[in-house]
Amino acid sequence: MLIQDVIIKKREGMSLTAEEIHFFVSGYVKGEIPDYQASALLMAIFLKGLGGEELSCLTTEMIDSGIRVDFSGVPGIKVDKHSTGGVGDKISIPLAPLAAACGVKVPMVSGRGLGHTGGTLDKLESIPGFNVGLSIEEFISMVDRTGLSMIGQTRELAPADKLIYALRDATGTVPSIPLISSSIMSKKLAEGIDALVLDVKVGTGAFMTTLERAETLANTLVDIGRRAGKRVTAFLTRMDDPLGEAVGNSSEIIESIEILRGRGPADVRELTLTLAREMLLLGGVAASEAEASAKIDAAIADGSALAKFREMIIEQDGDPEVTEDYGRLPTFAHVLPVGADREGYVQSINSTEIGMAGILIGAGRAVVSDTVDHGVGIRILAKSGDHVAKGQPLVEIQYNNADGVSEAARRIAAAYVIGDAVPERIPLIRKIIR
Protein backbone atom coordinates (compact mmCIF):
# COMPACT_ATOMS: atom_id res chain seq x y z
CA MET A 1 0.00 0.00 0.00
CA LEU A 2 1.28 3.49 -0.86
CA ILE A 3 0.34 6.57 1.17
CA GLN A 4 0.23 8.54 -2.12
CA ASP A 5 -2.69 6.37 -3.25
CA VAL A 6 -4.52 7.00 0.03
CA ILE A 7 -3.98 10.77 -0.27
CA ILE A 8 -5.22 10.82 -3.88
CA LYS A 9 -8.26 8.69 -3.04
CA LYS A 10 -9.37 11.08 -0.27
CA ARG A 11 -8.46 14.12 -2.38
CA GLU A 12 -10.97 12.87 -4.95
CA GLY A 13 -13.65 12.55 -2.27
CA MET A 14 -13.73 8.74 -2.10
CA SER A 15 -14.17 6.79 1.12
CA LEU A 16 -11.13 5.20 2.74
CA THR A 17 -11.21 1.57 3.87
CA ALA A 18 -10.44 0.42 7.41
CA GLU A 19 -7.15 -1.01 6.11
CA GLU A 20 -6.13 2.32 4.55
CA ILE A 21 -6.92 4.22 7.74
CA HIS A 22 -4.95 1.69 9.80
CA PHE A 23 -2.05 2.04 7.36
CA PHE A 24 -2.03 5.82 7.81
CA VAL A 25 -2.33 5.98 11.61
CA SER A 26 0.08 3.16 12.41
CA GLY A 27 2.57 4.33 9.76
CA TYR A 28 2.55 7.90 11.06
CA VAL A 29 2.95 6.84 14.70
CA LYS A 30 5.88 4.59 13.76
CA GLY A 31 7.53 7.36 11.76
CA GLU A 32 7.18 5.46 8.49
CA ILE A 33 4.98 8.17 6.96
CA PRO A 34 6.64 11.62 6.98
CA ASP A 35 4.95 14.82 8.14
CA TYR A 36 4.55 16.21 4.64
CA GLN A 37 2.52 13.22 3.43
CA ALA A 38 0.47 13.02 6.64
CA SER A 39 -0.22 16.77 6.27
CA ALA A 40 -1.47 16.22 2.73
CA LEU A 41 -3.91 13.55 3.89
CA LEU A 42 -5.14 15.71 6.78
CA MET A 43 -5.78 18.58 4.35
CA ALA A 44 -7.67 16.20 2.04
CA ILE A 45 -9.80 15.12 5.02
CA PHE A 46 -10.30 18.79 5.97
CA LEU A 47 -11.59 19.55 2.47
CA LYS A 48 -13.52 16.35 1.66
CA GLY A 49 -14.61 15.14 5.10
CA LEU A 50 -15.08 11.61 6.44
CA GLY A 51 -18.15 9.39 6.42
CA GLY A 52 -19.48 7.79 9.60
CA GLU A 53 -17.71 4.46 9.05
CA GLU A 54 -14.43 6.18 8.15
CA LEU A 55 -14.64 8.34 11.24
CA SER A 56 -15.38 5.36 13.46
CA CYS A 57 -12.34 3.54 12.02
CA LEU A 58 -10.08 6.57 12.49
CA THR A 59 -11.20 6.97 16.11
CA THR A 60 -10.63 3.26 16.81
CA GLU A 61 -7.15 3.38 15.28
CA MET A 62 -6.25 6.39 17.41
CA ILE A 63 -7.49 4.59 20.53
CA ASP A 64 -5.58 1.44 19.65
CA SER A 65 -2.34 3.38 19.23
CA GLY A 66 -2.22 3.25 23.04
CA ILE A 67 -3.98 1.42 25.85
CA ARG A 68 -7.62 1.18 26.80
CA VAL A 69 -8.25 1.74 30.50
CA ASP A 70 -9.89 -1.35 31.99
CA PHE A 71 -12.59 -0.48 34.51
CA SER A 72 -14.16 -3.95 34.36
CA GLY A 73 -13.16 -4.58 37.96
CA VAL A 74 -14.91 -1.42 39.17
CA PRO A 75 -18.64 -1.94 39.79
CA GLY A 76 -21.14 0.52 38.34
CA ILE A 77 -21.58 2.42 35.10
CA LYS A 78 -18.67 4.76 34.41
CA VAL A 79 -19.75 8.19 33.11
CA ASP A 80 -17.53 11.09 32.02
CA LYS A 81 -18.23 14.59 30.77
CA HIS A 82 -16.42 16.60 28.12
CA SER A 83 -16.67 20.26 27.17
CA THR A 84 -15.47 21.67 23.85
CA GLY A 85 -14.07 24.64 25.77
CA GLY A 86 -15.17 28.08 26.76
CA VAL A 87 -14.41 31.15 28.89
CA GLY A 88 -15.10 30.77 32.60
CA ASP A 89 -16.05 27.13 32.02
CA LYS A 90 -15.37 25.50 35.37
CA ILE A 91 -18.34 23.11 35.19
CA SER A 92 -16.34 19.87 35.47
CA ILE A 93 -14.99 20.84 38.89
CA PRO A 94 -18.30 20.93 40.80
CA LEU A 95 -19.98 18.44 38.46
CA ALA A 96 -17.70 15.44 39.04
CA PRO A 97 -17.97 15.36 42.87
CA LEU A 98 -21.69 16.15 42.72
CA ALA A 99 -22.40 13.19 40.41
CA ALA A 100 -20.07 10.94 42.42
CA ALA A 101 -21.81 11.90 45.68
CA CYS A 102 -25.03 10.64 44.05
CA GLY A 103 -23.50 7.25 43.23
CA VAL A 104 -22.13 7.70 39.69
CA LYS A 105 -18.61 6.46 38.96
CA VAL A 106 -16.80 9.42 37.35
CA PRO A 107 -13.38 8.83 35.77
CA MET A 108 -12.46 12.18 34.24
CA VAL A 109 -9.42 12.85 32.05
CA SER A 110 -9.12 16.60 31.52
CA GLY A 111 -6.92 19.05 29.66
CA ARG A 112 -5.00 22.27 30.11
CA GLY A 113 -5.98 25.66 28.79
CA LEU A 114 -4.60 26.83 25.48
CA GLY A 115 -5.62 29.95 23.63
CA HIS A 116 -8.69 31.77 24.91
CA THR A 117 -10.21 28.75 26.71
CA GLY A 118 -9.31 27.74 30.25
CA GLY A 119 -8.22 24.26 31.34
CA THR A 120 -9.62 22.13 34.15
CA LEU A 121 -6.14 20.90 35.11
CA ASP A 122 -4.80 24.44 35.54
CA LYS A 123 -7.73 25.28 37.78
CA LEU A 124 -7.26 22.17 39.92
CA GLU A 125 -3.56 22.94 40.25
CA SER A 126 -4.54 26.20 41.96
CA ILE A 127 -5.18 23.95 44.96
CA PRO A 128 -1.82 23.63 46.75
CA GLY A 129 -0.33 20.16 46.22
CA PHE A 130 -3.10 18.85 43.95
CA ASN A 131 -1.67 16.06 41.77
CA VAL A 132 -3.22 15.61 38.32
CA GLY A 133 -0.48 13.17 37.26
CA LEU A 134 -1.80 9.90 38.68
CA SER A 135 -0.84 6.71 36.89
CA ILE A 136 -3.53 4.67 35.16
CA GLU A 137 -3.38 2.11 37.99
CA GLU A 138 -3.82 4.85 40.62
CA PHE A 139 -6.63 6.38 38.55
CA ILE A 140 -8.57 3.10 38.41
CA SER A 141 -8.01 2.40 42.11
CA MET A 142 -9.19 5.86 43.14
CA VAL A 143 -12.38 5.65 41.07
CA ASP A 144 -13.06 2.27 42.68
CA ARG A 145 -12.52 3.61 46.23
CA THR A 146 -14.01 7.10 46.04
CA GLY A 147 -16.18 7.15 42.92
CA LEU A 148 -14.17 9.76 41.03
CA SER A 149 -10.77 11.04 39.97
CA MET A 150 -9.71 13.93 37.75
CA ILE A 151 -6.36 13.56 35.97
CA GLY A 152 -4.49 14.71 32.87
CA GLN A 153 -4.04 12.72 29.69
CA THR A 154 -1.23 10.19 30.08
CA ARG A 155 1.19 9.13 27.36
CA GLU A 156 -0.54 5.73 27.17
CA LEU A 157 -3.92 7.18 26.12
CA ALA A 158 -4.37 7.72 22.36
CA PRO A 159 -0.78 8.80 21.60
CA ALA A 160 -1.66 9.04 17.89
CA ASP A 161 -4.03 11.87 18.75
CA LYS A 162 -1.25 13.93 20.30
CA LEU A 163 0.94 13.50 17.21
CA ILE A 164 -1.85 14.21 14.75
CA TYR A 165 -3.11 17.21 16.73
CA ALA A 166 0.35 18.81 16.70
CA LEU A 167 0.44 18.37 12.92
CA ARG A 168 -3.07 19.79 12.53
CA ASP A 169 -2.05 22.81 14.60
CA ALA A 170 0.90 23.43 12.28
CA THR A 171 -0.99 22.91 9.02
CA GLY A 172 -4.23 24.84 9.48
CA THR A 173 -6.47 21.76 9.78
CA VAL A 174 -7.61 22.18 13.41
CA PRO A 175 -11.19 23.39 12.55
CA SER A 176 -12.14 20.14 10.75
CA ILE A 177 -15.21 18.64 12.43
CA PRO A 178 -14.22 15.02 11.61
CA LEU A 179 -10.71 15.59 12.98
CA ILE A 180 -12.02 17.43 16.06
CA SER A 181 -14.47 14.59 16.69
CA SER A 182 -11.95 11.78 16.38
CA SER A 183 -9.56 13.67 18.65
CA ILE A 184 -12.16 14.16 21.39
CA MET A 185 -13.69 10.70 21.21
CA SER A 186 -10.42 8.76 20.93
CA LYS A 187 -9.31 10.14 24.29
CA LYS A 188 -12.70 9.68 25.93
CA LEU A 189 -13.31 6.14 24.67
CA ALA A 190 -9.77 5.13 25.63
CA GLU A 191 -10.74 5.92 29.25
CA GLY A 192 -12.90 2.81 29.37
CA ILE A 193 -16.12 4.70 30.11
CA ASP A 194 -19.64 3.38 29.50
CA ALA A 195 -21.39 6.70 28.87
CA LEU A 196 -20.52 10.29 28.11
CA VAL A 197 -22.14 13.70 28.52
CA LEU A 198 -20.93 16.29 26.03
CA ASP A 199 -21.13 20.05 26.52
CA VAL A 200 -20.76 21.48 23.01
CA LYS A 201 -20.30 25.23 23.31
CA VAL A 202 -21.69 27.64 20.73
CA GLY A 203 -21.16 31.40 20.57
CA THR A 204 -18.51 34.09 20.58
CA GLY A 205 -16.37 32.35 23.18
CA ALA A 206 -16.56 28.90 21.57
CA PHE A 207 -14.66 27.19 18.78
CA MET A 208 -18.05 26.61 17.13
CA THR A 209 -19.46 30.11 16.75
CA THR A 210 -22.68 29.12 14.92
CA LEU A 211 -25.47 26.82 16.02
CA GLU A 212 -25.29 24.95 12.70
CA ARG A 213 -21.61 23.99 13.11
CA ALA A 214 -22.06 23.15 16.79
CA GLU A 215 -24.98 20.87 15.95
CA THR A 216 -22.96 19.15 13.22
CA LEU A 217 -20.13 18.55 15.70
CA ALA A 218 -22.52 17.29 18.38
CA ASN A 219 -24.22 14.85 15.99
CA THR A 220 -20.82 13.59 14.82
CA LEU A 221 -19.62 13.00 18.38
CA VAL A 222 -22.83 11.22 19.37
CA ASP A 223 -22.63 9.01 16.28
CA ILE A 224 -19.04 7.97 17.05
CA GLY A 225 -20.11 7.04 20.57
CA ARG A 226 -23.12 5.09 19.30
CA ARG A 227 -20.96 3.11 16.88
CA ALA A 228 -18.65 2.29 19.79
CA GLY A 229 -21.57 0.97 21.84
CA LYS A 230 -21.63 3.87 24.31
CA ARG A 231 -24.52 6.00 25.50
CA VAL A 232 -23.82 9.62 24.66
CA THR A 233 -25.83 12.79 25.21
CA ALA A 234 -24.74 16.15 23.78
CA PHE A 235 -25.92 19.49 25.12
CA LEU A 236 -25.47 22.54 22.92
CA THR A 237 -24.91 25.39 25.38
CA ARG A 238 -24.52 29.14 25.12
CA MET A 239 -20.97 30.52 25.17
CA ASP A 240 -21.61 34.13 24.22
CA ASP A 241 -21.03 35.51 27.71
CA PRO A 242 -18.37 34.03 29.99
CA LEU A 243 -19.82 31.41 32.33
CA GLY A 244 -20.29 32.76 35.82
CA GLU A 245 -18.47 35.77 37.22
CA ALA A 246 -14.95 34.32 37.54
CA VAL A 247 -12.46 33.90 34.70
CA GLY A 248 -9.21 32.64 36.16
CA ASN A 249 -7.91 29.64 38.04
CA SER A 250 -8.17 30.16 41.81
CA SER A 251 -11.28 32.30 41.34
CA GLU A 252 -12.99 29.50 39.38
CA ILE A 253 -12.13 27.01 42.13
CA ILE A 254 -13.87 29.34 44.59
CA GLU A 255 -16.90 29.63 42.32
CA SER A 256 -17.02 25.82 41.99
CA ILE A 257 -16.98 25.37 45.76
CA GLU A 258 -19.80 27.89 46.04
CA ILE A 259 -21.86 25.78 43.62
CA LEU A 260 -21.31 22.73 45.85
CA ARG A 261 -22.60 24.82 48.75
CA GLY A 262 -25.81 25.56 46.83
CA ARG A 263 -24.75 29.11 45.97
CA GLY A 264 -22.82 30.66 43.08
CA PRO A 265 -23.87 32.31 39.80
CA ALA A 266 -27.19 31.20 38.32
CA ASP A 267 -25.80 30.15 34.92
CA VAL A 268 -23.03 27.99 36.43
CA ARG A 269 -25.54 26.42 38.82
CA GLU A 270 -28.06 25.74 36.04
CA LEU A 271 -25.54 24.08 33.73
CA THR A 272 -23.93 22.03 36.51
CA LEU A 273 -27.27 20.68 37.70
CA THR A 274 -28.50 20.00 34.15
CA LEU A 275 -25.42 17.96 33.24
CA ALA A 276 -25.47 16.22 36.63
CA ARG A 277 -29.04 15.04 36.04
CA GLU A 278 -28.00 13.51 32.73
CA MET A 279 -25.00 11.80 34.33
CA LEU A 280 -27.25 10.24 36.96
CA LEU A 281 -29.64 9.00 34.28
CA LEU A 282 -26.85 7.55 32.13
CA GLY A 283 -25.20 6.11 35.23
CA GLY A 284 -28.33 4.22 36.21
CA VAL A 285 -28.64 5.76 39.67
CA ALA A 286 -31.86 7.62 38.81
CA ALA A 287 -34.82 6.46 36.74
CA SER A 288 -36.24 9.91 35.97
CA GLU A 289 -35.20 13.55 35.87
CA ALA A 290 -37.30 14.19 38.99
CA GLU A 291 -35.49 11.45 40.92
CA ALA A 292 -32.13 12.73 39.65
CA SER A 293 -32.97 16.28 40.74
CA ALA A 294 -34.01 15.11 44.20
CA LYS A 295 -30.74 13.22 44.69
CA ILE A 296 -28.68 16.17 43.49
CA ASP A 297 -30.52 18.62 45.75
CA ALA A 298 -30.01 16.28 48.72
CA ALA A 299 -26.28 15.87 48.03
CA ILE A 300 -25.83 19.64 48.05
CA ALA A 301 -28.09 20.23 51.06
CA ASP A 302 -26.51 17.59 53.30
CA GLY A 303 -22.95 18.55 52.35
CA SER A 304 -22.05 15.21 50.78
CA ALA A 305 -21.19 16.81 47.41
CA LEU A 306 -18.70 19.19 49.03
CA ALA A 307 -17.38 16.34 51.20
CA LYS A 308 -16.76 14.30 48.03
CA PHE A 309 -14.76 17.19 46.58
CA ARG A 310 -12.67 17.34 49.76
CA GLU A 311 -12.15 13.58 49.56
CA MET A 312 -10.89 13.89 45.99
CA ILE A 313 -8.50 16.68 46.98
CA ILE A 314 -7.07 14.58 49.84
CA GLU A 315 -6.69 11.50 47.62
CA GLN A 316 -4.80 13.59 45.06
CA ASP A 317 -2.45 15.17 47.62
CA GLY A 318 -4.07 18.60 47.71
CA ASP A 319 -5.01 20.88 50.61
CA PRO A 320 -8.67 20.21 51.47
CA GLU A 321 -8.86 23.26 53.72
CA VAL A 322 -9.23 25.46 50.63
CA THR A 323 -12.92 24.51 50.77
CA GLU A 324 -13.21 26.38 54.08
CA ASP A 325 -10.51 29.04 53.71
CA TYR A 326 -10.23 30.62 50.26
CA GLY A 327 -7.16 32.52 51.50
CA ARG A 328 -5.15 29.32 51.10
CA LEU A 329 -5.48 29.63 47.31
CA PRO A 330 -3.14 31.77 45.16
CA THR A 331 -4.40 35.32 44.82
CA PHE A 332 -3.83 38.72 43.17
CA ALA A 333 -2.37 41.99 44.43
CA HIS A 334 -4.03 44.64 42.25
CA VAL A 335 -7.42 45.42 40.71
CA LEU A 336 -8.18 47.54 37.65
CA PRO A 337 -11.84 48.19 36.78
CA VAL A 338 -12.85 48.59 33.12
CA GLY A 339 -15.83 50.94 32.77
CA ALA A 340 -18.63 51.29 30.24
CA ASP A 341 -18.09 53.98 27.60
CA ARG A 342 -21.78 54.89 27.57
CA GLU A 343 -25.11 54.22 29.28
CA GLY A 344 -27.31 51.46 27.90
CA TYR A 345 -27.88 47.74 27.79
CA VAL A 346 -25.10 45.26 27.20
CA GLN A 347 -26.00 43.88 23.78
CA SER A 348 -23.26 41.27 23.50
CA ILE A 349 -19.82 40.28 24.77
CA ASN A 350 -17.05 38.85 22.61
CA SER A 351 -16.00 36.22 25.13
CA THR A 352 -12.97 35.18 23.08
CA GLU A 353 -11.56 38.66 23.74
CA ILE A 354 -12.18 38.21 27.49
CA GLY A 355 -10.24 34.96 27.34
CA MET A 356 -7.41 36.58 25.39
CA ALA A 357 -7.25 39.37 27.96
CA GLY A 358 -6.80 36.66 30.59
CA ILE A 359 -3.75 35.40 28.70
CA LEU A 360 -2.26 38.90 28.69
CA ILE A 361 -2.33 39.07 32.49
CA GLY A 362 -1.03 35.51 32.92
CA ALA A 363 -4.24 33.59 33.68
CA GLY A 364 -3.86 31.43 30.55
CA ARG A 365 -1.28 30.45 27.99
CA ALA A 366 -0.79 31.35 24.34
CA VAL A 367 1.61 28.45 23.78
CA VAL A 368 2.05 25.20 25.70
CA SER A 369 5.29 26.34 27.36
CA ASP A 370 3.77 29.49 28.94
CA THR A 371 3.62 29.71 32.75
CA VAL A 372 0.21 30.32 34.35
CA ASP A 373 -0.33 32.65 37.31
CA HIS A 374 -3.07 30.80 39.20
CA GLY A 375 -4.03 33.82 41.32
CA VAL A 376 -4.96 36.33 38.63
CA GLY A 377 -8.17 36.62 36.66
CA ILE A 378 -11.07 38.71 35.43
CA ARG A 379 -14.26 39.28 37.42
CA ILE A 380 -17.33 39.75 35.23
CA LEU A 381 -19.60 42.45 36.66
CA ALA A 382 -21.97 43.00 33.70
CA LYS A 383 -23.48 40.46 31.32
CA SER A 384 -25.66 40.60 28.21
CA GLY A 385 -28.97 42.27 28.98
CA ASP A 386 -27.71 44.20 32.00
CA HIS A 387 -28.29 47.96 32.10
CA VAL A 388 -25.12 49.95 32.84
CA ALA A 389 -24.36 53.61 33.47
CA LYS A 390 -21.51 55.41 31.74
CA GLY A 391 -18.31 54.64 33.62
CA GLN A 392 -19.87 51.75 35.56
CA PRO A 393 -17.37 48.87 35.89
CA LEU A 394 -18.03 46.06 33.42
CA VAL A 395 -15.23 43.88 34.74
CA GLU A 396 -12.40 43.97 37.25
CA ILE A 397 -8.95 42.87 36.11
CA GLN A 398 -7.24 41.10 39.01
CA TYR A 399 -3.50 41.06 38.39
CA ASN A 400 -0.04 40.72 39.92
CA ASN A 401 2.24 41.88 37.08
CA ALA A 402 1.35 45.11 35.29
CA ASP A 403 2.76 43.87 31.97
CA GLY A 404 -0.09 43.41 29.53
CA VAL A 405 -2.78 44.92 31.78
CA SER A 406 -3.42 48.04 29.67
CA GLU A 407 -3.79 45.93 26.51
CA ALA A 408 -6.09 43.54 28.41
CA ALA A 409 -8.25 46.50 29.46
CA ARG A 410 -8.41 47.75 25.87
CA ARG A 411 -9.50 44.34 24.57
CA ILE A 412 -12.13 43.95 27.28
CA ALA A 413 -13.60 47.39 26.58
CA ALA A 414 -13.80 46.55 22.88
CA ALA A 415 -15.45 43.19 23.66
CA TYR A 416 -18.55 44.87 25.14
CA VAL A 417 -21.24 46.18 22.78
CA ILE A 418 -23.63 48.57 24.54
CA GLY A 419 -26.83 49.87 22.94
CA ASP A 420 -30.22 51.37 23.74
CA ALA A 421 -32.47 48.32 23.23
CA VAL A 422 -32.92 45.35 25.56
CA PRO A 423 -31.31 42.45 23.65
CA GLU A 424 -33.03 39.15 23.01
CA ARG A 425 -31.99 36.58 25.61
CA ILE A 426 -30.47 33.34 24.31
CA PRO A 427 -31.24 30.30 26.50
CA LEU A 428 -28.33 28.59 28.24
CA ILE A 429 -29.34 25.13 26.94
CA ARG A 430 -29.88 25.58 23.22
CA LYS A 431 -30.45 21.96 22.16
CA ILE A 432 -30.07 18.38 23.43
CA ILE A 433 -29.02 15.50 21.17
CA ARG A 434 -29.33 11.94 22.43
LINSULKA-V197067 format. One record per residue. N is the residue number from 1. RES is the residue in one letter. PHI is phi as a letter, one per 30 degrees, with the letter a starting at -180 (NA if undefined). BURIAL is 1 if it has 9 or more other ideal C-beta (glycine too) atoms within 8 Angstrom, else 0. Layout:
[[N RES PHI BURIAL] [N RES PHI BURIAL]]
This chain:
[[1 M NA 0] [2 L c 0] [3 I d 1] [4 Q e 0] [5 D d 0] [6 V d 1] [7 I d 1] [8 I d 0] [9 K e 1] [10 K d 1] [11 R e 1] [12 E d 0] [13 G i 0] [14 M d 0] [15 S d 0] [16 L d 1] [17 T d 0] [18 A e 0] [19 E d 0] [20 E d 1] [21 I d 1] [22 H d 1] [23 F e 1] [24 F d 1] [25 V d 1] [26 S d 1] [27 G d 1] [28 Y d 1] [29 V d 1] [30 K d 0] [31 G i 0] [32 E d 0] [33 I c 1] [34 P d 0] [35 D e 0] [36 Y d 0] [37 Q d 1] [38 A d 1] [39 S d 1] [40 A d 1] [41 L d 1] [42 L d 1] [43 M d 1] [44 A d 1] [45 I d 1] [46 F e 1] [47 L d 0] [48 K c 1] [49 G i 0] [50 L b 0] [51 G d 0] [52 G e 0] [53 E d 0] [54 E e 1] [55 L d 1] [56 S d 1] [57 C d 1] [58 L d 1] [59 T d 1] [60 T d 1] [61 E d 1] [62 M d 1] [63 I d 1] [64 D d 0] [65 S d 1] [66 G b 1] [67 I c 0] [68 R c 1] [69 V d 1] [70 D c 0] [71 F c 1] [72 S d 0] [73 G d 0] [74 V c 1] [75 P d 0] [76 G j 1] [77 I d 1] [78 K c 1] [79 V b 1] [80 D c 1] [81 K b 1] [82 H b 1] [83 S c 1] [84 T d 1] [85 G j 1] [86 G a 1] [87 V c 1] [88 G i 1] [89 D d 1] [90 K c 1] [91 I e 1] [92 S e 1] [93 I d 1] [94 P d 1] [95 L d 1] [96 A d 1] [97 P d 1] [98 L d 1] [99 A d 1] [100 A d 1] [101 A d 1] [102 C c 1] [103 G j 1] [104 V d 1] [105 K d 1] [106 V b 1] [107 P d 1] [108 M b 1] [109 V c 1] [110 S c 1] [111 G b 0] [112 R c 1] [113 G d 1] [114 L a 1] [115 G i 0] [116 H d 1] [117 T c 1] [118 G d 1] [119 G b 1] [120 T e 1] [121 L d 1] [122 D d 1] [123 K d 1] [124 L d 1] [125 E d 1] [126 S d 1] [127 I d 1] [128 P e 0] [129 G i 0] [130 F d 1] [131 N c 0] [132 V c 1] [133 G c 0] [134 L d 1] [135 S d 0] [136 I d 1] [137 E d 0] [138 E d 1] [139 F e 1] [140 I d 1] [141 S d 0] [142 M d 1] [143 V d 1] [144 D d 0] [145 R d 0] [146 T c 1] [147 G j 1] [148 L a 1] [149 S a 1] [150 M b 1] [151 I b 1] [152 G c 1] [153 Q d 0] [154 T c 0] [155 R d 0] [156 E d 0] [157 L c 1] [158 A h 1] [159 P d 1] [160 A d 1] [161 D d 1] [162 K d 1] [163 L d 1] [164 I d 1] [165 Y d 1] [166 A e 0] [167 L d 1] [168 R d 1] [169 D d 0] [170 A d 0] [171 T b 1] [172 G i 0] [173 T c 1] [174 V d 1] [175 P d 0] [176 S d 1] [177 I d 1] [178 P d 1] [179 L d 1] [180 I d 1] [181 S d 1] [182 S d 1] [183 S d 1] [184 I d 1] [185 M d 1] [186 S d 1] [187 K d 1] [188 K d 1] [189 L d 1] [190 A d 1] [191 E d 1] [192 G i 1] [193 I d 1] [194 D c 0] [195 A a 1] [196 L b 1] [197 V c 1] [198 L c 1] [199 D c 1] [200 V c 1] [201 K d 1] [202 V b 1] [203 G k 1] [204 T d 1] [205 G c 1] [206 A c 1] [207 F d 1] [208 M c 1] [209 T d 0] [210 T c 0] [211 L d 1] [212 E d 0] [213 R d 1] [214 A d 1] [215 E d 1] [216 T d 1] [217 L d 1] [218 A d 1] [219 N d 1] [220 T d 1] [221 L d 1] [222 V d 1] [223 D d 1] [224 I d 1] [225 G d 1] [226 R d 1] [227 R d 0] [228 A d 1] [229 G i 0] [230 K c 1] [231 R c 0] [232 V b 1] [233 T b 1] [234 A c 1] [235 F c 1] [236 L c 1] [237 T b 1] [238 R d 1] [239 M b 1] [240 D c 1] [241 D c 1] [242 P e 1] [243 L d 1] [244 G i 1] [245 E c 0] [246 A c 1] [247 V b 1] [248 G l 1] [249 N c 1] [250 S e 1] [251 S d 1] [252 E d 1] [253 I d 1] [254 I d 1] [255 E d 1] [256 S d 1] [257 I d 1] [258 E d 1] [259 I d 1] [260 L d 1] [261 R d 1] [262 G i 0] [263 R c 0] [264 G i 1] [265 P d 1] [266 A d 0] [267 D d 1] [268 V d 1] [269 R d 1] [270 E d 1] [271 L d 1] [272 T d 1] [273 L d 1] [274 T d 1] [275 L d 1] [276 A d 1] [277 R e 1] [278 E d 1] [279 M d 1] [280 L d 1] [281 L d 1] [282 L d 1] [283 G d 1] [284 G i 0] [285 V c 1] [286 A b 1] [287 A c 0] [288 S a 0] [289 E d 0] [290 A d 0] [291 E d 1] [292 A d 1] [293 S d 1] [294 A d 0] [295 K d 1] [296 I d 1] [297 D e 0] [298 A d 1] [299 A d 1] [300 I d 1] [301 A d 0] [302 D d 0] [303 G i 0] [304 S d 1] [305 A d 1] [306 L d 1] [307 A d 1] [308 K d 1] [309 F d 1] [310 R d 1] [311 E d 1] [312 M d 1] [313 I d 1] [314 I d 1] [315 E d 1] [316 Q c 1] [317 D i 0] [318 G c 1] [319 D c 1] [320 P d 0] [321 E d 0] [322 V d 1] [323 T d 1] [324 E c 0] [325 D b 0] [326 Y d 0] [327 G d 0] [328 R d 0] [329 L d 1] [330 P e 0] [331 T b 0] [332 F c 1] [333 A c 0] [334 H b 0] [335 V b 0] [336 L b 1] [337 P d 0] [338 V c 1] [339 G c 1] [340 A d 1] [341 D d 0] [342 R a 0] [343 E d 0] [344 G l 1] [345 Y c 1] [346 V d 1] [347 Q d 1] [348 S a 1] [349 I b 1] [350 N d 1] [351 S d 1] [352 T e 1] [353 E d 1] [354 I d 1] [355 G d 1] [356 M d 1] [357 A d 1] [358 G d 1] [359 I d 1] [360 L d 1] [361 I c 1] [362 G j 1] [363 A d 1] [364 G b 1] [365 R b 1] [366 A d 0] [367 V b 0] [368 V e 0] [369 S d 0] [370 D d 1] [371 T c 0] [372 V c 1] [373 D c 1] [374 H d 1] [375 G d 1] [376 V d 1] [377 G l 1] [378 I b 1] [379 R c 1] [380 I d 1] [381 L c 0] [382 A b 1] [383 K b 0] [384 S e 1] [385 G j 0] [386 D d 0] [387 H c 0] [388 V b 1] [389 A c 0] [390 K d 1] [391 G i 0] [392 Q d 1] [393 P d 1] [394 L d 1] [395 V b 1] [396 E c 1] [397 I d 1] [398 Q c 1] [399 Y b 1] [400 N c 1] [401 N c 1] [402 A d 0] [403 D e 0] [404 G i 1] [405 V d 1] [406 S d 0] [407 E d 1] [408 A d 1] [409 A d 1] [410 R d 0] [411 R d 1] [412 I d 1] [413 A e 1] [414 A d 0] [415 A d 1] [416 Y c 1] [417 V c 0] [418 I c 1] [419 G b 0] [420 D d 0] [421 A d 0] [422 V d 0] [423 P d 1] [424 E d 0] [425 R d 0] [426 I c 1] [427 P d 0] [428 L d 1] [429 I c 1] [430 R c 1] [431 K a 1] [432 I b 0] [433 I b 1] [434 R c 0]]
